[in-house]
């Protein structure tokens, strides 16, 4: 019976580079996901009537700040 070929190990510097690259990719995907969430929230709030916005305590001019979480306005997370 033959033994399988050993898996070559990466030098430590190569491993660190791969870890940094993976972390960078993850950060990029997280940023893309957040941008999509913000755009979706903005579209949803812009679709509401002024009356509905008033009912939830948001002025039309605050929509982007609320969607980005910068207004201090309490909002729910799914």
C-alpha positions in Angstrom: 0.0 0.0 0.0 1.4 3.4 -0.9 1.3 6.4 1.3 -0.4 9.6 0.1 2.0 12.4 -0.8 2.4 14.8 2.1 0.7 18.1 1.9 3.2 20.9 1.4 3.3 23.4 4.1 3.3 27.1 3.4 6.0 29.3 4.8 4.8 31.3 7.8 5.0 34.6 5.8 2.7 33.0 3.1 0.2 31.9 5.7 0.1 35.4 7.2 -0.5 36.9 3.8 -3.4 34.4 3.1 -4.9 35.3 6.5 -4.7 39.0 5.8 -6.2 38.5 2.3 -9.0 36.4 3.7 -9.7 39.1 6.4 -9.7 41.7 3.6 -12.2 39.7 1.6 -14.4 39.2 4.6 -14.4 42.9 5.3 -15.3 43.7 1.7 -18.2 41.3 1.8 -19.4 42.8 5.1 -19.2 46.3 3.7 -21.1 45.2 0.6 -23.8 43.6 2.7 -24.1 46.7 4.9 -24.4 49.0 1.8 -27.2 46.8 0.4 -29.0 46.9 3.8 -28.7 50.7 3.8 -30.0 51.1 0.2 -32.9 48.7 0.9 -33.9 50.6 4.1 -33.7 54.0 2.2 -35.9 52.6 -0.6 -38.4 51.3 1.9 -38.6 54.5 3.9 -38.8 56.6 0.8 -41.8 54.6 -0.2 -43.7 55.5 2.9 -46.1 58.4 3.0 -45.3 61.5 5.0 -48.0 60.5 7.5 -46.5 57.0 8.0 -43.0 58.5 8.4 -44.4 61.0 11.0 -46.0 58.0 12.8 -42.6 56.4 13.2 -41.0 59.6 14.1 -38.8 60.1 11.0 -38.8 63.2 8.9 -38.2 62.7 5.1 -34.9 64.6 5.4 -33.7 62.1 8.1 -34.2 59.0 6.0 -30.6 58.5 5.0 -29.3 59.2 8.5 -31.8 56.8 10.0 -30.9 54.1 7.4 -27.2 54.5 8.2 -27.8 54.6 11.9 -26.3 58.1 12.4 -29.4 59.9 13.6 -29.6 58.6 17.2 -33.0 57.4 16.1 -33.9 54.1 17.7 -34.4 51.4 15.0 -35.1 47.8 15.1 -32.8 45.1 13.7 -34.2 42.0 12.1 
